[in-house]
Amino acid sequence: MTHKPGIVITGASGRMGQMLIRTVLESDKATLVAAVEREGHAWVGRDVGEMMGGAPAGVTVTADALEAFSKAQAVIDFTAPEATLAFSKLAAQARAVHVIGTTGMTDEQIAQLEPASRHAVIIRAGNMSLGVNLLVQLTKKVAAALDEDFDIEVIEAHHHHKVDAPSGTALMLGEAAAEGRGVKLADVRDSGRDGITGARKRGDIGFTAIRGGDIVGEHDVLFAAAGERIVLRHLATDRAIFARGALKAALWGQDKGPGQYDMVDVLGL
């Protein structure tokens, strides 16, 4: 790669949006060419650096995503499902790599990314960190090695602003555990327990979501049998790890053919 790819950040004013912008601005491998916010947002028309409380960055926040994407080689998108679907069509038109960190997407919404992936690279993951993606692989291996005498529970904790549960990372881990056991997560998922639920069903994969304070992200995969427990754990203390992973994905995708990829591909795990 002889030039610095131009990167667009969507949802510029959000917590992850601002972290992504800082990460790109500090990188010597990419250039921030645009920052996108919704029409009518207070940041639109203003310099993104100043709106983040720092020095001018020379990039004006825009609500015109198509125009922004047209001058970029990659779009990094941690927004909301409906917005991500709309952005996927625009990124495909621009032939820009679309890195998706958006969580809370349904299976139906994920399937709607397929047309865009015929024309552009889409890299989607519920979590962009190296450690979490290693944890996913470990979870799959442990689940494959243990039989249903071991109950599987995925326990996740996040800050009180998070709007979806279980987290995208928890679902990644649940999918990995189900794959290791040779079953479909939809058939064995057990979440949202409350009241008199009855005994735990053998073979189910349970989920527990904790919300509070400023927790960046904590994920445990518990394998519990009579007399013993195995716990796989990942703790995130700085959301910059997600931004660095997303930028790594955007750079990795530059020489790839159209299609759908994930962080396992990016990291070569």
C-alpha positions as CSV (number, residue, x, y, z in Angstrom):
1,M,0.0,0.0,0.0
2,T,1.8,3.1,-1.3
3,H,-0.8,5.7,-0.3
4,K,-2.8,6.5,2.8
5,P,-6.4,5.4,2.3
6,G,-9.1,8.0,3.0
7,I,-11.4,7.0,5.8
8,V,-14.9,8.3,6.6
9,I,-16.3,7.9,10.1
10,T,-20.1,7.8,10.5
11,G,-21.9,8.7,13.8
12,A,-19.1,11.3,14.4
13,S,-20.5,12.7,17.6
14,G,-20.9,9.4,19.4
15,R,-18.6,7.8,21.9
16,M,-17.1,5.4,19.4
17,G,-17.3,7.9,16.6
18,Q,-15.1,10.3,18.4
19,M,-12.7,7.5,19.4
20,L,-12.5,6.4,15.8
21,I,-11.8,9.9,14.6
22,R,-9.0,10.3,17.1
23,T,-7.5,7.0,16.1
24,V,-7.5,7.9,12.4
25,L,-6.1,11.4,13.0
26,E,-3.3,9.9,15.0
27,S,-2.5,7.2,12.5
28,D,0.3,7.5,9.9
29,K,-1.4,4.8,7.7
30,A,-4.7,6.5,6.9
31,T,-6.3,9.9,6.4
32,L,-9.6,11.2,7.8
33,V,-11.4,12.6,4.7
34,A,-14.9,13.0,6.2
35,A,-17.1,12.7,9.3
36,V,-20.8,12.1,9.0
37,E,-23.7,13.0,11.2
38,R,-27.5,12.9,10.7
39,E,-29.2,15.9,9.1
40,G,-30.0,18.7,11.6
41,H,-27.3,17.6,14.1
42,A,-25.5,20.4,15.8
43,W,-22.1,19.2,14.6
44,V,-23.0,19.4,10.9
45,G,-21.1,22.2,9.1
46,R,-18.6,22.5,11.9
47,D,-15.0,21.4,12.1
48,V,-14.9,17.9,13.7
49,G,-11.7,18.6,15.8
50,E,-13.2,21.7,17.3
51,M,-16.5,19.9,18.1
52,M,-14.5,17.3,19.9
53,G,-13.0,20.0,22.1
54,G,-9.6,20.1,20.4
55,A,-7.7,21.8,17.6
56,P,-9.2,22.2,14.1
57,A,-8.8,19.0,12.1
58,G,-9.6,20.5,8.7
59,V,-12.6,18.2,8.3
60,T,-16.1,19.6,8.3
61,V,-18.9,17.3,9.6
62,T,-21.4,16.6,6.8
63,A,-24.9,15.0,6.6
64,D,-24.3,14.0,2.9
65,A,-23.0,10.5,3.3
66,L,-23.0,9.7,-0.4
67,E,-20.7,12.7,-1.2
68,A,-18.5,11.8,1.8
69,F,-18.2,8.1,0.7
70,S,-17.4,9.1,-2.9
71,K,-13.9,10.4,-1.8
72,A,-13.1,7.6,0.6
73,Q,-11.5,4.2,0.3
74,A,-13.1,3.0,3.6
75,V,-16.1,3.7,5.8
76,I,-16.0,2.8,9.5
77,D,-19.5,2.5,10.9
78,F,-20.5,2.0,14.6
79,T,-24.0,3.4,14.4
80,A,-27.4,1.7,14.4
81,P,-28.8,-1.1,12.3
82,E,-31.1,0.9,10.0
83,A,-28.4,3.5,9.4
84,T,-25.8,0.8,8.7
85,L,-28.1,-0.8,6.1
86,A,-28.4,2.6,4.4
87,F,-24.7,3.2,4.6
88,S,-23.9,-0.3,3.1
89,K,-25.7,0.7,-0.1
90,L,-23.8,4.0,-0.4
91,A,-20.4,2.4,0.4
92,A,-21.1,-0.2,-2.3
93,Q,-21.8,2.5,-4.8
94,A,-18.5,4.1,-3.9
95,R,-16.7,0.7,-3.9
96,A,-15.4,1.6,-0.4
97,V,-14.5,-0.9,2.2
98,H,-17.4,-0.9,4.8
99,V,-16.2,-1.8,8.3
100,I,-19.3,-2.5,10.5
101,G,-19.0,-2.5,14.3
102,T,-22.7,-1.8,14.7
103,T,-24.4,-4.2,17.1
104,G,-28.0,-5.2,17.7
105,M,-28.6,-6.2,14.0
106,T,-31.1,-9.0,13.5
107,D,-30.4,-12.0,11.2
108,E,-32.8,-10.4,8.7
109,Q,-30.9,-7.2,8.7
110,I,-27.5,-9.0,8.4
111,A,-28.9,-10.8,5.3
112,Q,-29.8,-7.5,3.8
113,L,-26.0,-6.7,3.6
114,E,-25.6,-9.4,0.9
115,P,-26.4,-7.2,-2.2
116,A,-23.8,-4.6,-1.1
117,S,-21.2,-7.3,-0.5
118,R,-21.3,-8.3,-4.2
119,H,-19.8,-4.9,-5.1
120,A,-17.6,-4.0,-2.1
121,V,-15.8,-5.4,0.8
122,I,-17.8,-5.6,4.0
123,I,-16.0,-6.5,7.3
124,R,-18.5,-7.0,10.1
125,A,-17.8,-8.1,13.7
126,G,-19.6,-7.7,17.0
127,N,-16.2,-6.9,18.5
128,M,-13.0,-5.6,16.8
129,S,-10.4,-6.4,19.5
130,L,-7.7,-9.0,19.0
131,G,-8.3,-10.4,22.5
132,V,-12.0,-11.0,22.0
133,N,-11.5,-12.7,18.7
134,L,-9.0,-15.0,20.3
135,L,-11.6,-15.7,23.0
136,V,-14.1,-16.6,20.3
137,Q,-11.8,-19.2,18.9
138,L,-11.0,-20.6,22.4
139,T,-14.7,-20.8,23.2
140,K,-15.3,-22.8,20.1
141,K,-12.5,-25.3,21.0
142,V,-13.6,-25.7,24.6
143,A,-17.2,-26.2,23.7
144,A,-16.2,-28.9,21.2
145,A,-14.1,-30.7,23.8
146,L,-16.8,-30.8,26.5
147,D,-20.2,-32.5,26.4
148,E,-23.5,-31.3,27.7
149,D,-22.6,-32.2,31.2
150,F,-21.1,-28.8,31.1
151,D,-23.6,-26.0,31.1
152,I,-22.6,-22.9,29.1
153,E,-23.3,-19.4,30.3
154,V,-22.1,-16.1,28.6
155,I,-22.0,-13.2,31.1
156,E,-21.4,-9.7,29.8
157,A,-21.2,-6.3,31.4
158,H,-21.3,-2.8,29.8
159,H,-21.9,0.8,30.6
160,H,-25.4,2.1,31.3
161,H,-25.7,3.8,28.0
162,K,-25.6,0.6,25.9
163,V,-29.0,0.0,24.3
164,D,-28.8,-3.6,23.1
165,A,-28.6,-6.9,25.1
166,P,-27.0,-9.4,24.9
167,S,-24.1,-7.5,23.4
168,G,-22.8,-8.3,20.0
169,T,-19.7,-9.8,21.5
170,A,-21.8,-12.1,23.8
171,L,-23.7,-13.3,20.7
172,M,-20.4,-13.9,18.9
173,L,-19.3,-16.1,21.9
174,G,-22.6,-17.9,22.0
175,E,-22.4,-18.6,18.3
176,A,-18.9,-19.9,18.8
177,A,-20.0,-22.2,21.6
178,A,-23.0,-23.5,19.6
179,E,-20.7,-24.1,16.6
180,G,-18.3,-26.0,18.8
181,R,-21.2,-28.2,19.9
182,G,-22.5,-28.6,16.4
183,V,-25.9,-26.9,17.1
184,K,-27.6,-23.7,16.1
185,L,-27.6,-21.0,18.7
186,A,-31.2,-20.1,17.9
187,D,-32.2,-23.6,19.0
188,V,-30.5,-23.5,22.4
189,R,-30.4,-19.9,23.4
190,D,-31.7,-19.0,26.8
191,S,-31.7,-15.4,27.9
192,G,-33.8,-13.0,29.9
193,R,-34.6,-15.3,32.8
194,D,-37.0,-13.8,35.3
195,G,-39.4,-15.3,37.8
196,I,-40.2,-19.0,38.1
197,T,-38.4,-20.3,35.0
198,G,-38.0,-23.9,35.9
199,A,-34.8,-25.9,35.9
200,R,-32.1,-25.1,33.3
201,K,-32.5,-27.2,30.1
202,R,-29.6,-29.5,29.4
203,G,-27.6,-28.2,26.4
204,D,-28.9,-24.7,26.5
205,I,-26.5,-21.7,26.1
206,G,-27.5,-19.0,28.6
207,F,-26.9,-15.3,28.5
208,T,-26.8,-12.7,31.3
209,A,-26.4,-8.9,30.6
210,I,-25.2,-6.5,33.3
211,R,-25.5,-2.7,32.7
212,G,-23.9,-0.1,34.9
213,G,-21.5,2.9,35.3
214,D,-18.8,3.3,32.7
215,I,-17.9,-0.4,32.1
216,V,-16.2,-0.6,28.7
217,G,-16.8,-4.3,28.2
218,E,-16.4,-7.5,30.2
219,H,-17.2,-11.0,28.9
220,D,-17.0,-14.4,30.6
221,V,-17.8,-17.7,29.1
222,L,-18.6,-20.1,31.9
223,F,-18.5,-23.9,31.5
224,A,-20.0,-25.4,34.6
225,A,-20.4,-29.1,35.5
226,A,-20.8,-31.0,38.8
227,G,-17.7,-30.3,40.9
228,E,-15.8,-28.0,38.5
229,R,-16.0,-24.8,36.4
230,I,-14.0,-23.4,33.5
231,V,-14.1,-19.6,32.9
232,L,-12.8,-17.9,29.8
233,R,-12.6,-14.1,30.4
234,H,-11.9,-10.9,28.5
235,L,-11.8,-7.5,30.1
236,A,-11.7,-4.3,28.0
237,T,-10.6,-1.2,29.9
238,D,-10.2,1.2,26.9
239,R,-12.5,1.4,23.9
240,A,-9.5,2.5,21.9
241,I,-8.9,-1.2,21.3
242,F,-12.1,-1.4,19.2
243,A,-11.1,1.7,17.2
244,R,-7.6,0.3,16.5
245,G,-9.1,-3.0,15.4
246,A,-11.6,-1.2,13.1
247,L,-8.8,0.8,11.5
248,K,-6.8,-2.4,11.0
249,A,-9.8,-3.9,9.3
250,A,-10.2,-0.9,7.0
251,L,-6.6,-1.1,5.9
252,W,-6.6,-4.9,5.5
253,G,-9.7,-4.7,3.2
254,Q,-8.0,-2.4,0.7
255,D,-6.7,-5.2,-1.6
256,K,-9.5,-7.7,-1.1
257,G,-12.3,-8.7,-3.5
258,P,-15.9,-7.9,-2.8
259,G,-17.5,-10.1,-0.2
260,Q,-18.3,-10.4,3.5
261,Y,-15.4,-10.9,6.0
262,D,-14.9,-10.7,9.8
263,M,-12.1,-10.1,12.2
264,V,-11.0,-13.7,12.2
265,D,-10.1,-13.1,8.5
266,V,-8.5,-9.8,9.3
267,L,-6.4,-11.2,12.1
268,G,-5.6,-14.5,10.3
269,L,-6.8,-16.6,13.2
